[in-house]
Amino acid sequence: MPDGEPIAFASSPCGAVASALVAERLRRVVALQGEVLSDRDPEALHQMRVSFRRLCSTLEQFAPALNLPDAVDPQRIARIRRRLGLTRDLDVLRQRLDQQLLPQLPEREIRQLKPLLKQLKRERQLAFEDLVDTLQGRRYLKLLATLQQWLKQPVFTPLGEEPLAAWRPELVQAVLAGLTSLPGWWAASPYDSEAIAQLHRLRRRLKKARYGLSNLEPLDPQQFEPWVNRFRQLQDLLGDLNDLELIDVALHRQLDGEPDQLVPGLCSLMAERRSCSWQEWQGLAEPLRSAQTRLALNALSHA
């Protein structure tokens, strides 16, 4: 893939750019598999999950330009992505508790939380066993082999032979369409169940937008890079709120009583953190609702 001049990138065919991106993402996924299976460092799983998401995003964004084998099935890819996600989400919860919250709690509260920590450990073990079965399974290995074989002689649709710059509007809209009208932008509280669901959907869409725009960043770095960074900030804040919500759900599920009474220090820390993240989120999200900012975002579609 061209890695220097935006002009060279722009003049390359859509299919050539897409196949180079797919090759880059796939190499990263394959390279990380051994580390993930050894389960020594949770960062390897995080990086593999990100690389797999980027691979999925690229395949989806450039689908009209690519003539892929039938074995490269979006539903199969989504199942693999969910398996990676479940194990990683449990890692994040345990890390958040072990490294950020528990060190600030009195010993009495830590004892109250031991059953929860044991349950999270059990759930993570089961999720990882399922993940190992997936990564060593025939379907997953066939998917990797099929993509690697296709990359040796990639096949494109007629659109795939067109210059990338000529299809900038469509490729941008493929990842931005409907983003600014999602209900999550108007969510009123990080505690309301409906608002939480809306924010979760918005977080997923921000991820899609961020990955899709980063794929096109060499076309116009000055325009695309600020939006990629902005979406990353928004996504991180929503991720923080999501983690705290998952911990809260786990507390209510595992503790034999009300968390506010059994672990008041933890609940206070979580409420403080949630309030800070929510205020930051509102400050960054509010401009996205303005006509001026939405017009600037839509302008990314045009050279």
C-alpha positions in Angstrom: 0.0 0.0 0.0 1.4 3.5 -0.7 2.7 4.9 2.5 4.1 8.2 1.5 2.4 10.7 -0.8 -1.4 11.2 -0.6 -1.4 11.7 -4.4 0.0 8.2 -5.0 -2.6 6.8 -2.6 -5.4 8.7 -4.3 -4.4 7.5 -7.7 -4.3 3.8 -6.7 -7.3 1.6 -7.5 -9.8 1.0 -4.7 -9.2 -2.7 -4.8 -5.4 -2.4 -4.6 -5.7 -0.1 -1.5 -8.3 -2.4 0.1 -6.2 -5.6 -0.5 -3.1 -3.9 1.0 -5.1 -2.9 4.0 -6.5 -6.4 4.4 -3.1 -7.9 4.1 -1.7 -5.6 6.8 -4.5 -6.4 9.2 -4.4 -10.1 8.5 -0.6 -10.3 9.1 -1.1 -8.6 12.4 -3.8 -11.0 13.5 -1.8 -14.1 12.5 1.4 -12.7 14.2 -0.5 -12.3 17.5 -2.1 -15.7 17.6 0.7 -17.5 19.4 0.9 -14.8 22.1 -2.8 -14.9 22.6 -2.9 -18.7 23.0 0.0 -18.6 25.5 -2.1 -16.3 27.6 0.8 -14.6 29.3 0.0 -11.0 28.6 -3.6 -9.7 28.2 -2.2 -6.9 25.9 -1.7 -9.5 23.1 -5.4 -10.3 23.1 -6.3 -6.6 23.1 -4.1 -6.0 20.1 -5.4 -9.1 18.3 -9.0 -7.9 18.9 -8.2 -4.5 17.6 -6.5 -5.9 14.5 -9.4 -8.3 13.9 -11.9 -5.4 14.2 -9.8 -3.4 11.7 -9.8 -6.3 9.3 -13.6 -6.6 9.6 -14.1 -2.9 9.1 -11.9 -2.9 6.0 -13.7 -5.8 4.5 -17.1 -4.1 5.2 -16.1 -0.7 4.0 -14.5 -1.9 0.7 -17.0 -4.8 0.1 -18.3 -3.3 -3.2 -14.8 -3.3 -4.6 -13.8 -6.8 -3.6 -14.8 -10.2 -5.1 -14.1 -12.3 -2.0 -14.5 -16.1 -1.7 -17.7 -17.4 -0.2 -15.8 -18.7 2.8 -15.1 -15.1 3.9 -18.6 -14.9 5.5 -19.5 -11.8 7.5 -21.5 -13.8 10.0 -18.6 -16.2 10.6 -16.2 -13.2 11.1 -18.7 -11.6 13.5 -18.8 -14.8 15.7 -15.0 -14.8 15.9 -15.0 -11.2 16.8 -17.5 -11.8 19.6 -15.3 -14.6 21.1 -12.3 -12.3 21.2 -14.5 -9.6 22.7 -15.9 -11.6 25.5 -12.5 -12.7 26.9 -11.1 -9.2 26.4 -14.0 -7.5 28.2 -13.5 -9.8 31.2 -9.8 -8.9 31.2 -10.7 -5.2 31.2 -13.1 -5.6 34.2 -10.6 -7.5 36.2 -7.8 -5.0 35.4 -10.1 -2.1 36.3 -10.9 -3.6 39.7 -7.4 -5.0 40.5 -5.4 -2.0 39.4 -7.6 1.0 39.8 -10.3 0.4 42.3 -9.3 -2.2 44.8 -6.1 -0.5 45.9 -8.2 2.4 47.1 -10.6 0.3 49.2 -10.5 -0.8 52.9 -9.7 -4.4 53.6 -13.3 -5.0 54.7 -14.7 -4.1 51.3 -12.0 -6.2 49.5 -13.2 -9.3 51.5 -16.7 -8.6 50.4 -15.6 -8.5 46.8 -13.7 -11.9 46.8 -16.7 -13.9 45.6 -17.1 -11.5 42.7 -13.4 -11.6 41.8 -13.5 -15.4 41.9 -16.6 -15.5 39.6 -15.0 -13.1 37.1 -11.9 -15.4 37.1 -14.1 -18.5 36.4 -16.0 -16.7 33.6 -12.8 -15.5 32.1 -11.3 -19.1 32.1 -14.4 -20.4 30.4 -14.4 -17.6 27.8 -10.7 -18.2 27.1 -11.2 -22.0 26.7 -14.0 -21.1 24.2 -11.6 -18.7 22.5 -8.8 -21.3 22.2 -11.3 -23.7 20.6 -12.2 -21.0 18.1 -8.7 -20.0 17.2 -7.6 -23.6 16.8 -10.8 -24.6 15.0 -11.2 -25.7 11.4 -13.5 -22.8 10.5 -11.2 -20.1 11.8 -8.1 -21.6 10.2 -9.9 -22.0 7.0 -10.9 -18.4 7.0 -7.3 -17.3 7.5 -6.1 -19.6 4.8 -8.8 -18.5 2.4 -7.9 -14.8 2.9 -4.2 -15.5 2.6 -4.8 -17.4 -0.7 -7.0 -14.7 -2.1 -4.4 -12.1 -1.3 -1.9 -13.9 -3.5 -4.1 -13.0 -6.5 -6.9 -10.7 -5.3 -10.0 -10.4 -7.4 -11.8 -7.1 -7.7 -15.2 -5.9 -9.0 -15.2 -3.2 -11.7 -15.4 -0.6 -8.9 -12.2 -2.1 -7.5 -10.4 -1.0 -10.6 -11.5 2.6 -10.2 -9.2 5.2 -8.6 -9.7 5.5 -4.9 -10.1 9.3 -4.9 -13.0 9.1 -7.4 -14.9 7.1 -4.8 -14.0 9.1 -1.7 -17.6 10.2 -1.1 -19.0 6.7 -1.1 -16.2 5.2 1.0 -16.6 8.0 3.6 -20.4 7.7 3.7 -20.1 3.9 4.2 -18.7 4.6 7.7 -20.4 7.9 8.6 -24.0 7.5 7.3 -26.5 8.0 10.1 -23.8 8.5 12.8 -24.7 12.0 13.9 -28.5 11.2 14.2 -28.1 8.3 16.6 -30.1 8.7 19.8 -27.0 8.3 22.0 -25.9 11.8 21.3 -29.0 13.0 23.2 -28.7 10.5 26.1 -29.6 12.3 29.3 -28.0 10.0 31.9 -25.4 7.3 32.2 -27.6 5.5 34.7 -30.8 5.0 32.6 -31.0 1.6 31.0 -32.3 2.9 27.7 -29.7 5.6 27.6 -27.0 3.0 28.4 -28.1 0.9 25.4 -28.1 3.9 23.1 -24.6 4.9 24.2 -23.4 1.4 23.6 -24.7 1.4 20.0 -23.1 4.9 19.5 -19.8 3.6 20.8 -19.8 0.8 18.2 -20.6 3.2 15.4 -17.9 5.6 16.5 -15.5 2.7 16.3 -16.6 1.9 12.8 -16.3 5.5 11.8 -12.8 5.8 13.3 -11.5 2.7 11.6 -13.0 3.6 8.3 -11.7 7.1 8.3 -8.2 5.9 9.3 -8.3 3.6 6.3 -8.7 6.8 4.1 -6.4 9.1 6.1 -3.6 9.2 3.5 -6.0 10.7 1.0 -6.1 13.9 3.1 -4.3 13.7 6.5 -5.1 17.2 7.5 -8.8 16.7 7.2 -9.1 13.0 8.4 -6.6 12.8 11.2 -8.4 15.3 13.6 -11.7 13.4 13.2 -10.0 10.0 13.8 -8.5 11.4 17.1 -11.8 13.0 18.0 -13.7 9.8 17.6 -11.0 7.9 19.6 -11.6 10.3 22.5 -15.3 9.9 22.4 -15.0 6.1 22.1 -12.7 5.9 25.1 -15.0 7.9 27.3 -18.0 5.7 26.3 -15.8 2.7 26.9 -15.1 4.0 30.4 -18.8 4.4 31.1 -19.5 1.0 29.7 -16.9 -0.7 32.0 -18.3 1.0 35.1 -21.8 -0.1 34.1 -20.6 -3.7 33.7 -19.0 -3.7 37.1 -22.2 -2.3 38.6 -24.2 -5.1 37.0 -21.7 -7.7 38.3 -22.0 -6.2 41.8 -25.7 -6.5 41.9 -25.6 -10.0 40.5 -22.9 -11.4 42.8 -23.2 -9.6 46.1 -25.7 -10.8 48.7 -27.2 -7.5 49.4 -27.1 -3.9 48.1 -23.7 -2.8 46.9 -24.2 0.7 48.4 -24.3 -0.9 51.9 -21.8 -3.7 51.4 -19.1 -1.8 49.4 -19.9 1.9 49.9 -16.3 3.0 49.1 -16.3 1.2 45.8 -19.6 2.6 44.9 -18.4 6.1 45.7 -15.3 5.7 43.6 -17.3 4.4 40.7 -19.9 7.2 41.0 -17.1 9.8 41.0 -15.4 8.2 38.0 -18.7 8.0 36.1 -19.5 11.6 36.8 -16.1 12.7 35.5 -16.4 10.6 32.3 -19.9 11.8 31.8 -19.0 15.4 32.0 -16.1 15.0 29.7 -18.3 13.1 27.3 -21.0 15.8 27.3 -18.3 18.5 26.6 -17.0 16.6 23.6 -20.3 15.4 22.3 -22.2 18.6 22.4 -20.4 20.2 19.4 -21.3 17.2 17.3 -24.9 18.1 17.5 -24.3 21.6 16.0 -25.1 22.2 12.3 -21.6 23.7 11.8 -19.8 20.6 13.1 -22.0 18.2 11.2 -21.4 20.2 8.0 -17.6 19.9 8.6 -17.9 16.2 9.1 -19.9 15.8 6.0 -17.3 17.8 4.1 -14.9 14.8 4.5 -16.8 13.2 1.6 -15.5 15.8 -0.8 -12.0 16.4 -2.0 
